[in-house]
Amino acid sequence: MPKLFAITFTDKSNTGGFWSAIDVWIKKPHVVNKRLCGVKETQSKNVGFEELGNILLTHGSDTSESKDVLTFLNSGVELEHDKERLWSFCVRTFIPKVNCYGTTVHKDIILKDFNTQRVSFLPVEESEEGTASLRKNNIYQIHLLAEKSDEWTLELHLMRPDDWFSDGVAYPKLPWLGGELLPKLVRWATESKTSEFKSTLSLLPVEKYSIMYQQLKDKYKEMVKVWPEVTDPEKFVFEDVAIATYLLVLWGEERAVKGLTVKQSFVDLGCGNGLLVHILSNEGHPGKGIDVRKRKIWDMYGPQTHLEETAITPSDGFLFPGTDWLIGNHSDELTPWIPVIAARSSFSCRYFVLPCCFFDFYGKYQRRHCKKSQYKEYIDFISEVSTACGFNTEEDCLRIPSTKRVCLVGKSRSYQLSDEPQAEECRDKYIQGRQTCSGVTVRESNAEGEAEHHHDHSETDRIHGTNWGAGFQPRERIETVRNCAALPRDFVDGIVLRVATSLLGLTKDEGGDVPGSWNTGGRLSVREVAELLEQETLQVLKKECGGLQTLLKNNHQVFRVEGGMVHIRDWRVQAQRPRGLQGTRDVSKRKHLISGALKTRACWFHVHHPHGCPLQAEECAFAHGPDDLRPSTRPLKKMKYSN
């Protein structure tokens, strides 16, 4: 049997790690093959020798070819003595990101042989009429062999390597199988780390998601070209397209289960740029978005997209009894309140939240479990809120270009409508408990006041008053800049000079002050740099996002911060563009930025470094003295608003 690739590795987990790795490749091939959206497993059973032969015959193989395939599958095993052996049999159907196959369906028959530690993949092509044919040229097998006690070899075998066909989707190229897949399998087999979260799209049919995503992506891709906000258009447009796809498929499945024909209504709380609202509305779902600040792009959507500029405060004034779904897409301080608002709006109201920043009911979320990641702990907290509000809470992971991809969905309640008073009591008790945790004191309204201010849209008499969100702090319309950019210039310059002087002093004894040489300085960790500064200075920096590290990175001209270590930047060996040009793809834009940025700031090294600037004035992007300084032609930065 031809062996094309093999990797030897060390692993103490025996064969368990191998089969776990194989399961990733079988169930989630898209994590390594980026041209796939996923797969759908349609069959799973154990088959014997005779049944396997019949399966091959029904897929276009004659008796001779079937025997050749069986010989390949059982290389090293006498077929005559293998009549009683069973294989674990399953079929997976590929779901490409882009349909390049027309009506032809591509599948894999997968055979696991636990006795000999091998798994075989038999590609099948199925026509629209249901006729299936086995592509024998692309049959391959992955085999685990024991070398020593803890040493293993992973081998890739092909039945007909000279006739292998590749299209890069269902049929990868051979170098990719050996150079990408096999090393991934080894890594998956040897690493013990398991994900804290569920696999992506676990609540949806992946095939429907893939088809709809491509449709919406093609429909709304032009938004990237006209995006008027300062945020990255590709990230925000395609992320919102993916979230909209998820919700549309989720709601479609809900209508199918409940036998509904009318599309669900929604309200997006903290809708930001409003693109998600625009897409959902365009796709036929009645709804609106609410945010504390209007964005420039709102005017581009047209009258069919309903967006409101107002601050949301959890209260009886912000309940939505006629709405099917509440959405919280990176809704920040509103995130823990959304399950509460949904539960109190009506018994039938559902919710979807995609948490991002970590907020409790009345301020920043405080960590309680150091054994979990901060993100996992916060997801668990929102899930806890949802459960306390009476929802059957489900968790899923979206396919979006973001590290914060885990969503929570509350589609149903854990109690009956008749038990609403008791459920509300539990909700109220939980929220009061969180007030205590946050150190917030809220003056409760009296019973008469509560009765006077109850709205008619409440389904049951609740024990909370109209001010049940008292203590909640909505964000300001204009968000204060906290990226160290607004700190006093003298304050920043003093820190830069102190840190740079310390770095340069580390190499004095190593020839850093030898005539003719240029002192590149030593290196310090960010923690060590912090120890150089006074407590008052550190307290100011703690109020900024990213603190000291952000300040050092902002001073890109002087410092290089990598892996938590701070270095003096040497412009001779790292010829970088001026800050702000990184990531600029358009050459014409890049030239324009260079012409507007060169020599508009003084060269720090020319002024402060004991050996001056390592570059000649004509080579340096910064000004060597007042006569070299040019006025800036770049526009002033605008006040930063929340996303």
N, C-alpha and C positions, 0 to 999 in steps of 0.2 A: 504494500500500500504506500503510495508516494507521500513522503513527509516533506513539507516545504518549510515549516518554521517550527522552532522549539525554543523554550525558555526554561532554564533551571533556576529554582528558587528555594528558599528555606521557609518552612512553615510548621508550627507545632500543633496546628489544629486538625491534623489528619486530613480527612477528605471533606469535612463540613464546610470549610471555607471555599473549596472548589465549587461545590453545588450551590452555595449562596451566590457566588459570582456568576455562575451559569444562569441562575434565575434572573439576575439583573439583565443579562443580555437577552434572555427570552422575553421577559415581561416589559422591560423598559429600554429597548435598543436605542431610543431617541436620545438618551443621555450621552451616547458616544457617536451615533450616526445622526448628525444634525439635519439631514435631509428628510428625516422621518418625524412625524408628529406623534407616533406611537403605534401600538399594535392592539388587536382584539383577539383574545383567545376564545375559540369557538368550540373546541372539543377537548376532552381529557379522559383518558382511560388506560388500562393495561391491556396489551395485546401480546399474543403468542406468536410463534414462528409461522404457523399456517395462516393466521389472520393477517399478519404483516405481508405475507406473500400475496394474499388476495387484494390488499389495499394497493400494492404496487401494480397489480394487473388492472385494477379499475382506473389507474391514473396513466394509462397509455403504454405500459411496459408489457412486452411479450414475455414468455416464460424464460427465455434465455437472458434477456436484460434484467428481469427480476432476480434471477440467480446471481448475476454479476453484482447487483446492488446489495443483495444479502451477503455476498462474499466480502464486499467492502465493509459493510457494517460490522461484520464479525471476524475481521482479520485477526488471526491468531487463535481463533476458536473453531473447533471442528463442528461444522454444521450438523453432521449426522448425530452428534452427541448433545445437540442443543435444542432438541424439539420441545422440551418442557420449559424453556427459559421465557421470561416475560420482560417486555420493554414497557417503560412508562411512555405513553403516546399522547401527544397533544398537537393541536393545529393553531398557528397564529396567523392572522391576516394583517398585512402591512397597511399602515395609513400614512401615505406620503404627505409632506407639508404642501407640496404642489402636485396636483394630479397630472402625472406625465404618462399614464398608462391607458387613458380613455376608460373603456368599460371593462378592460381586463383586470381581474383581481389577482394579486400576488400573495401567495401563502407559503408557509414553511410547515412541513410535517417534521415534528421534533421527536426524536427517540432517545430516551435516557436509559442507559444501561448501568445500573448501580453496582453490579457485580464486577464489571471490568473498568469502571470509572471513565466512561466515555459517553459523549452525547453527539448525536448525528442530526444534521439539518438537510432535509430533502425539499428543495424548492418546487412549488407547484403553481402553474398558471391556469386560472379558471376563466373561461369566456363568459359573455353575457348570457349565453344559452345554458350555462352550467357544465359545459364540457371541460374536464380537468386534464392537464398533461404534466407529467413529471419532467423537469429540466435536469436531466441526468448529468450534464456537463458541469453543473454547479453544486453538486452534492459535496458537502464537507463534514468533517468530524473533528471534534476537540477531545483529546485523550490525556488523562492525568496518569503519570507513571511514577511509582515510588523508586527512588534511587538509593537513599540511605534512610536512617531513622527519621530525620527532619528535613530531608532534601527531596524535592520533587521536580519533575520535568513536565511542562505543559506543551503538548504537541498539536500542531494543526495539520491534518491530512486532507487531501483532496482526491476524489475518485478519478477525475480526468483533468489534471492541471493544465495540460496543453490546450484544452478546448474551453477553458473558463471564459465566461461572458460577463462583462461588467457594464453597469449603467450608473453606478455611484449611488443608487437608492436602495432597491431591494437586493441588488447584486453588487456588493462593494468590490473595489479593486483588490487584487491579491496583496500588493504591498501594504495596503491599508489594513487588511486582516492580520498580517504578520507584524506590522510596525505599530499599529494603533490598538486594535482589539485585543491581541494576545497580552501585551503589557498591561492593559486595563484590567483584564481578567485576573492577572497575577496580583495586581494592587488590590482589587476588590476581595480576592481570596485571602490575602494576608493581613489586611487591615481589620481591626476589631470594631472600629467606630461605626455606629449605627445612627441614622438620622433621627433627630428629635421630632420630626414632623412626618406627616403622611406623604405618599407620593403625589405627584401633580395630577390634577383633574380626577381625583378619586371618586367624586360625586357625579361625574358626567360621563356620557358616552363620548369617548375620545374622537370617534369618526365624525360625529355631528359637529363637535367643536372645531375640528380641523377644517371641514368644509366651510363652515360659517366664518371662521377667522379669515380665510383667504378671500372670501367674498367681501367682508367688511374692510379688510386691508386694502383691497383694490378700490373700493368705493370711496374711502376717506384718505387715501395716501396724499392727495393733493393738498391737504391741510398743512403738510410739512412745508410746502413752498410759500404759504401765505401767513405762517405763524407770526403774530406780532409781539408775543411776549418775549422776555429775556431768557426764559427757560429753554432747554434743549428740545427742539421740536420733534426730532425723531423719537426720543425717549418718551415724551409725554403723549404724542399722538398714538404711537403703536402700543404703549402701555394701556391707554384708555380704550383702544380698539380691542385689546385682549380682554380687559375687564368687561366691556360691553358684550363681547362674545360669550364670556362665561355666564353672565346674567341672562342673556337671551336664550341660551341653551337650557340653563337651569329652569327658567320660567316656562319654556316650551315643554320640558319634561313634566313640570308641575301641572300644566294644563292638560296634558295627555293622561296623567294619573287621575286627576279630578274630573275629567270630562268637560273642561271649560272651553269656551270658544272666544270669550272676550279677553283681550290682552291685559295683563296686570298693570295697575297704576303704581307710581313710585314718587318719592321725594328724596332728593340727594341733599343731605345735610352737610354743609361745608363743601360745596361743589367746586370751588376753586375756579379753574379756567372754563368750566361748564361743558367741556367736550363730551364727557360721558353722558350728560343730560341730552346734549344735542343728538348723539348717536341713538340713544334709546328712544327719544322722541321721533326721530326720523324713521325708526324701525317699527313705529306704530304703537308704542306704549305711552299712554297719557301720563304726564308728570311734570315736575319742575325741580329746579335747583335753588338752594338758598346759600348765600355766603355773605360774610361781613363786608366784603369789598368787591366792587365791580371790576372786572378785568377788561382790557382793551378788546380782547377777542369776542366778548359778548355781542358787540354790535354787528359782528360778521355773520352770526348764526341765522338771523331772520326771526320773524314774529312767531314761528311755530315752536321755537325753543324758549321755554318760559324760565326766566332766571330772575331772582329777587335779591336785592342788596339790603341785608338787614342782619343785625347781630342776633344769634340764636341763644336764648337762655332757657335751660330746662325748666319748664313750668307748664301750667294748664293752657297758657297761651300758645304753646308750641306742641300741641298734640294733633294727630292727623287721623281722625276716626274713619275717614272715607278712603284711606290709602292702603293699598295692598302691601307694598314693600317700602321700608326705609333703607337708604344706602349711606354708608359712611366710608368713603374712599380716601384714606389718609386724612381722616377728620380730626386728628390731634386731640385737643381738649374735649371734644364732643364724643370721642370714641366710647368711653365707658357708659355714657348716657344713652346711647342709641338703643341698646336692648331695653332700657327702662322706658324710654319714650315710646318705643314700639309696643311694649307690654301694656302701657297705660293708654295708648291711642285706641285700641280695640282688641278684642280677643282674637280676631282674624289677622291682625297686622303682623307681618313677618319682617325680618331684617337681614342685611348683609353688611359686614364690616371688614375692612382691610386695614388693620392697625399699622401705624408707623411709629410716630413719636410716643413716648411713654408718659401718659397722663392718668392720674387717678381722678375721682369725681371733683376734687377741689384743689388740684395742683399737680405738680410732678409726681409720678409714681415712685415710691420708695421700695427698693429691693428688700426681699425677705429671705430668699433661698440662694445661697452662694453656689450650690452644687449645680444649678441650672444656668444656662446662658441667660442674659438679661432679656433677650427677645423671647425665648421660650417661657420664661417666668411671666412676662407681660401677656403673652397669648393665653396662658393658663389663667391669669387674672381676669381677662375679658370673658373667657369661657365660664369662669366662676360667677361673674356678674350675670351672664346670660342664664345660667342655671338658677341663680337666686331669683331671677325675674320670671321663672317658670317656663323657659324654653327647653326643648330638646335640641341641644347644641351640636352642630356638626362642624368639623374642621376640614379644610382642604388647602391645597397649595396651587397657586396660579402659575401660569407660564408668562411671566412679564419680566422686562429688563430691570429688575430691582432685587435688592437683597431682602426686602420686606415683602414676602410673597404669600404669607399664610393668611387665609381669610376664615371668618367664622360665619356660620349661617344658622339662623333660627327660623325653621319652616313650620314648626308645630309646637304646641304647648304640652307640658307634662301633667296638666290637670284639666278638669272639665270646667265649662263655663260657669256652672253653678257654684264652683269653688273659688270664684274670683275674689270675694272678700278676704278669704284666708291667704290666697296667693299675694294679694296686695299688702297684707300685713307683713308677710315674709319679705317682700321687696323693701318696704319702708324700714323694717328692722335692719336689713342688710345695709342700706344706704346710711342710716344713722350710725351704724358700726364703723363705716368707712369715714364718716365725719370725725369720729373719735381718733381713728388712725392718723388722719391728716391734721389733727389739732385744730379743726374748724368748729367754732361755736355758732349755731344758727338759732335765732329766736323763732320759736314755733308760734303759729297763729292760733288764736283761740277757736273753740269749736264753732262759735257763732260766725266768726269771720270766714271759717272754712266753708260753712254751709252757704254763706252769702256769695262766695266767689266761685262755687262749683259751676262748671259749664255743663250745659245740657248734653254735650256730646259724650260724656262719660257714661259707660255702660252700666256701671255699678257705683254705689256710694263708696268713695275711697276715704281712707283716714288721713291722707296727706292734704295739705292746703295748696293754695295757688302758688306759694313761694317755695315749693319743694326743691327747687334748684338754688335756693339762697346760699351764698358762699361760693358759687361757681364763678370763675373769672373768664369771661369770653376774651378772645384776643383783641388787641387794639386794631383799629382800621389800618394804621400805619405801624408796621413792625419795626421796633428799634434795631438798628444795625449792631450786631454783636459778633462780628468776625475780626475784631481788633482794628478794623479800618478807621473807626471813628475815635480811636484813642488819641490823646494829644501827641503831636509830633515829637516834642521834647521828651516825653515819657518813653516813647518807642525808641528814639535815638539813643537814649541813655542805656536801655536794656541791650540794644544791639552792640554798642561800644563795649559794655562790660563783658558780654559773652564772647565777643570776638577777641578782646584782649586776653581773656582767660585761655581761649583755644590757641592763640599765638604763643602764649607763655609756656604751653606744654612742650614746645619743641626747641626752646632756647638752648637747652643742654645737648641737643642732637644736631647742632649746626644750623639751627634756624636763623641765626643772626650772622652767619658767615658772609663776608662781602662777596657780592656777585650772585648770591643765591636769593631765592624768593621764598619766604617762610610760608608754608602751606598750613601750618598749625597742626594741632592734634585733633582728638575727637572726644566728645563727652556724650553721655546719655542724656535724654531730656530730663530725667530725674536729677542727674548731677548738675545740669544747668540750673534747675529750679533751686538747688541748694546755694547757688551763688547770689540769689536775690533776696531782698527783705520780705518779711511777711506782709507788709502793707502792699508791696508791689504784686505779690502772688494773689492777694485778696482781690485786687482790681482785675487781674487776668482770669480769675475763676469765674467772673461774671460774663466772660466772653465765651462764645462757642469755640471749643477746641483749646482755649486757654493759651498757655505758653507756646505749645507746639504750633498753633495757628499763627502766632506772631512771628515765630522763626521762619515758617514757610512763606509768610507774606513778604519777608525780607529776603527774597529769592536771590537778589544780587549778591548778598554777603554770605548766606548760609546754604548748605545742602543738607537736608534732613532725610535720612534713609534708614529704615529698620529701627527707628527709635534712637538713632545716633545722629549727633550734630557735627558737621564738618564746616571748615572754611571752603567756600566755592573757589575752585581754581579754573578760571575761564580759559586758560591755555589748553587744558586737556579735555575740557568738556565745553565745546563751542556750541552754546545753546542760543536760541532766539530769545529776544526780550520776553519777559513774562507777559502772558496774554496771547502769544502766538501759538502756544501748544494746542494741537488738535485742529488747527486751521487747515482745511483741505483745499480750499479754493486758492490757487496760486495768485490770482489777481488781488484777492483780499489780503493775502499774506504780504504782498509787495506794498500795498497801501498802508497796512499797519506798521510795517517797518519804517516807511518814510515818515509816518506820523509819530513814531515812538523814539527813534534814534536821537540821542543827545538831549532829551528833554528832562533828564534827571542827572544830578551830579554823581560822579563815580565815587563810591564809598572808599575804595582802595586807594585812589589817587589822593584822597584827603586824609585818611586815617591809618592806612597800613604803613608800617615802618619802612617797607621797601617800595611803597607806591603801588601803582597798578601794574600787573604783569604784562599787560598789552600796551602797545603803542596807541597814542590818541586816535589815530585814524582807524585802528582795528577795534577799538572799544565802543560798545553801544551806548556808553554813558559819558557825560561831559567831563573833560579834564580841565577844570577851571571855568571862570565866568565867561571868558571869550568863546569857549567851546559850547556853551549852553544855548539851546534853541527853545523858542516858545512851543508849548504843546498845541497840536492841532486836533487832539482827540477830545471828544465831548466829555463834559463832566459827568461823573457817575450820578445816576438818579438815586433817590431814597429807595431803599430796598423794601419791598412789600412781601407779605406772606404769599406762599404759592397757592 
